[in-house]
């Protein structure tokens, strides 16, 4: 929904701005080189006022769309609070996914306290392709969901992984954060800097340089803290990891 609203708004904005630009060019041709008549000068002044009003209205509409999109995203996130995605589980015809997930929980993760009776909804996402489709698992309680999430590392080496079911906006922000700061410096749960949307990530990107492990290691101009004392985000992340080990 939010992407369609944003696309429609941007299309309307582009159309208005292009027509305004064309009108301004015509006014400049009429008034170029000579003292413009009084009626033309008045028309030019009225047009400037109208343009300012339209730009203010567009800014207001954009802010409202952003707030509506964020409200919808937060609602969708709450609706997904009991959901996890399980990747890498082979597909089979006539499979009974609740039993398949229960086997993963008991045999692979050794979570005998979570069983089929704790699973509310269980189905695969998307269309069939070369690899197995992810399985959406909705638990009856957030406690069982958190228990499975906290033990996801027990699946290491099995080819099966567990991820959160992020909304499109949060997935886009998380992907961009990993690209800028590095995979090991981004978490979905515990972090020193919590972000939800791209606008919040852009503020962090202007403060902290790109992680050296993912490419560019340049220091942005106008940031004396980075130039003098290294990357403060990296120091914060190291302190957080050391505190967890202790």
VENURSUL-V836732 format. One record per residue. N is the residue number from 1. SS is DSSP state (A for helix, B for strand, O for the rest). D_CENTER is the distance of its C-alpha to the mean C-alpha in Angstrom with 2 decimals. Layout:
n->{N/N}
ss->{SS/SS}
d_center->{D_CENTER/D_CENTER}
This chain:
n->{1/2/3/4/5/6/7/8/9/10/11/12/13/14/15/16/17/18/19/20/21/22/23/24/25/26/27/28/29/30/31/32/33/34/35/36/37/38/39/40/41/42/43/44/45/46/47/48/49/50/51/52/53/54/55/56/57/58/59/60/61/62/63/64/65/66/67/68/69/70/71/72/73/74/75/76/77/78/79/80/81/82/83/84/85/86/87/88/89/90/91/92/93/94/95/96/97/98/99/100/101/102/103/104/105/106/107/108/109/110/111/112/113/114/115/116/117/118/119/120/121/122/123/124/125/126/127/128/129/130/131/132/133/134/135/136/137/138/139/140/141/142/143/144/145/146/147/148/149/150/151/152/153/154/155/156/157/158/159/160/161/162/163/164/165/166/167/168/169/170/171/172/173/174/175/176/177/178/179/180/181/182/183/184/185/186/187/188/189/190/191/192/193/194/195/196/197/198/199/200/201/202/203/204/205/206/207/208/209/210/211/212/213/214/215/216/217/218/219/220/221/222/223/224/225/226/227/228/229/230/231/232/233/234/235/236/237/238/239/240/241/242/243/244/245/246}
ss->{O/A/A/A/A/A/A/A/A/A/A/A/A/A/A/A/A/A/A/A/A/A/A/A/A/A/A/A/A/A/A/O/O/O/O/O/O/A/A/A/A/A/A/A/A/A/A/A/A/A/A/A/A/A/A/A/A/A/A/A/A/A/A/A/A/A/A/A/A/A/A/A/A/A/A/A/A/A/A/O/O/O/B/B/B/B/B/O/O/O/O/O/O/O/O/O/A/A/A/A/A/A/A/A/A/A/A/A/O/O/O/O/O/O/O/A/A/A/B/B/B/B/B/B/O/O/O/O/O/O/O/O/O/O/B/B/B/B/B/O/O/A/A/A/A/A/A/A/A/A/O/A/A/A/A/O/O/O/O/O/B/B/B/B/O/O/O/A/A/A/A/A/A/A/A/A/A/A/A/A/A/O/A/A/A/O/O/O/O/O/O/O/O/O/O/O/O/A/A/A/A/A/A/A/A/A/A/O/O/O/O/A/A/A/O/O/O/O/O/O/O/O/O/A/A/A/A/A/A/O/O/A/A/A/A/A/A/A/A/A/A/A/A/A/A/O}
d_center->{14.61/12.22/12.18/15.99/16.50/14.76/16.71/19.87/19.64/19.16/22.08/24.25/23.55/24.44/27.60/28.78/28.31/30.12/32.99/33.26/33.51/36.22/38.10/38.01/39.49/42.29/43.04/43.28/45.74/47.88/48.05/48.24/51.45/53.30/53.23/51.31/53.24/52.59/51.00/48.58/47.70/47.11/44.94/42.87/42.42/41.44/38.92/37.32/37.08/35.61/33.00/32.00/31.78/29.61/27.13/27.00/26.52/23.67/21.94/22.62/21.36/18.08/17.66/18.64/16.25/13.29/14.88/15.53/12.05/10.85/14.01/13.52/10.08/11.93/14.83/13.15/11.83/15.47/16.83/15.16/16.42/19.34/17.71/17.32/17.20/20.19/20.32/23.52/26.04/28.68/29.29/32.78/34.61/35.34/33.09/32.74/29.20/29.90/32.70/30.64/27.93/30.76/32.38/29.28/29.09/32.83/33.82/30.90/29.38/32.66/31.12/34.19/33.28/30.50/32.05/31.99/32.92/29.64/27.53/26.94/25.22/24.91/24.23/22.74/19.82/20.19/23.35/25.66/25.31/26.75/25.05/24.78/22.07/19.84/21.33/19.65/21.57/21.71/24.03/26.35/25.44/22.58/25.19/25.63/21.94/21.59/24.79/23.56/20.26/22.33/24.68/22.39/23.91/27.20/26.06/26.06/28.31/28.44/25.96/24.04/20.63/18.58/14.84/12.84/11.98/8.28/7.43/6.17/3.72/2.82/4.08/3.28/2.75/5.22/6.99/7.57/8.73/10.95/12.27/13.31/14.53/15.52/14.95/17.46/16.03/12.72/12.94/11.28/14.20/16.46/15.66/17.38/14.49/12.08/8.80/6.54/5.21/5.83/9.40/9.82/8.80/11.24/13.83/13.80/14.10/17.10/18.70/18.39/19.45/17.96/18.93/22.28/21.58/19.03/21.26/21.93/23.40/24.48/24.60/23.37/26.33/27.13/25.72/28.97/27.46/25.84/29.00/31.36/29.86/27.29/23.58/23.17/19.73/21.43/24.30/22.23/20.57/24.10/25.56/23.05/23.85/27.55/27.56/26.17/28.90/31.54}
